[in-house]
């Protein structure tokens, strides 16, 4: 039969291993900062709700990094990265829609001009 003290030591070791600190999410923080910068570069501003959320979550992630709460920092940084990418996508989609509307208007003007000449 297994010695109870040996079993207790083994279980304690497993519990402690499961509670080990996550490594600092330095790379995730860098990726998130890049995603925010990219969203801004394509024209996203604080009026885009997702970019605002990305800034807020990134600030909280940085706070958690300072407190060595790396797991929470990683989760917030990942969420902020996704928010920033969504903001970027929304801005790019809006720009594409505007370009499409302009091209459609030009095509319609050309068709009208061609129709008037015939």
C-alpha positions in Angstrom: 0.0 0.0 0.0 1.2 3.5 -0.8 2.4 5.6 2.1 -0.1 8.4 2.8 2.7 11.0 3.4 4.3 10.1 0.1 0.9 10.5 -1.6 0.4 13.9 0.1 3.8 15.1 -1.1 3.0 14.0 -4.6 -0.3 15.7 -4.7 1.2 18.9 -3.3 3.8 18.9 -6.0 1.2 18.5 -8.7 -0.9 21.3 -7.2 2.1 23.6 -7.0 3.2 22.8 -10.6 -0.3 23.7 -11.7 -0.1 27.0 -10.0 3.3 27.9 -11.4 3.4 31.5 -12.7 3.0 32.0 -16.4 5.9 33.5 -18.2 5.7 37.2 -19.0 3.9 37.7 -22.2 6.5 40.0 -23.7 6.0 38.8 -27.3 2.2 39.1 -27.0 2.5 42.6 -25.7 4.7 43.5 -28.7 2.3 42.0 -31.1 -0.6 43.9 -29.5 1.3 47.2 -29.7 2.0 46.5 -33.4 -1.7 45.7 -34.1 -2.8 49.0 -32.4 -0.2 50.9 -34.4 -1.3 49.3 -37.7 -4.9 50.1 -37.0 -4.0 53.7 -36.4 -1.8 53.7 -39.6 -4.8 52.8 -41.8 -6.9 55.5 -40.2 -8.6 54.1 -37.1 -9.2 56.7 -34.4 -10.7 56.7 -31.0 -14.1 57.1 -32.6 -13.8 53.4 -33.7 -15.1 51.6 -30.6 -12.8 48.6 -31.1 -9.7 50.7 -31.1 -10.8 52.4 -27.9 -11.3 49.0 -26.3 -7.9 47.9 -27.6 -6.3 50.9 -25.9 -8.1 50.2 -22.6 -7.3 46.5 -22.6 -3.7 47.2 -23.5 -3.4 49.6 -20.6 -4.8 47.0 -18.2 -2.4 44.4 -19.6 0.5 46.7 -19.0 -0.8 47.3 -15.4 -1.0 43.5 -14.9 2.5 43.1 -16.3 3.8 45.5 -13.7 2.0 43.5 -11.0 3.5 40.2 -12.4 0.0 38.9 -13.1 1.2 37.5 -16.4 -1.8 35.2 -17.1 -4.3 38.2 -16.9 -1.8 40.4 -18.8 -1.7 37.8 -21.6 -5.4 37.4 -21.9 -6.0 41.2 -22.0 -3.2 41.6 -24.5 -4.7 39.0 -26.8 -8.1 40.6 -26.5 -6.6 44.0 -27.2 -4.8 42.6 -30.3 -8.1 41.2 -31.7 -9.9 44.4 -31.0 -7.2 46.4 -32.8 -7.4 44.0 -35.8 -11.1 44.4 -35.9 -10.8 48.2 -35.8 -8.3 47.9 -38.7 -10.7 45.7 -40.7 -13.6 48.0 -40.1 -11.7 51.0 -41.4 -10.4 49.2 -44.4 -13.9 47.9 -45.2 -15.3 51.4 -45.0 -12.6 52.7 -47.3 -13.2 49.9 -49.8 -17.0 50.7 -49.7 -16.3 54.3 -50.4 -14.0 53.5 -53.3 -16.5 51.1 -54.7 -19.3 53.8 -54.5 -17.0 56.3 -56.2 -16.2 53.8 -59.0 -19.8 53.0 -59.4 -20.7 56.7 -59.7 -18.0 57.1 -62.4 -19.2 54.2 -64.4 -22.8 55.5 -64.2 -21.6 58.9 -65.5 -19.7 57.3 -68.3 -22.7 55.2 -69.3 -24.9 58.3 -69.3 -22.4 60.2 -71.4 -22.2 57.3 -73.9 -26.0 57.0 -73.9 -26.4 60.7 -74.6 -23.9 60.5 -77.5 -25.9 57.8 -79.3 
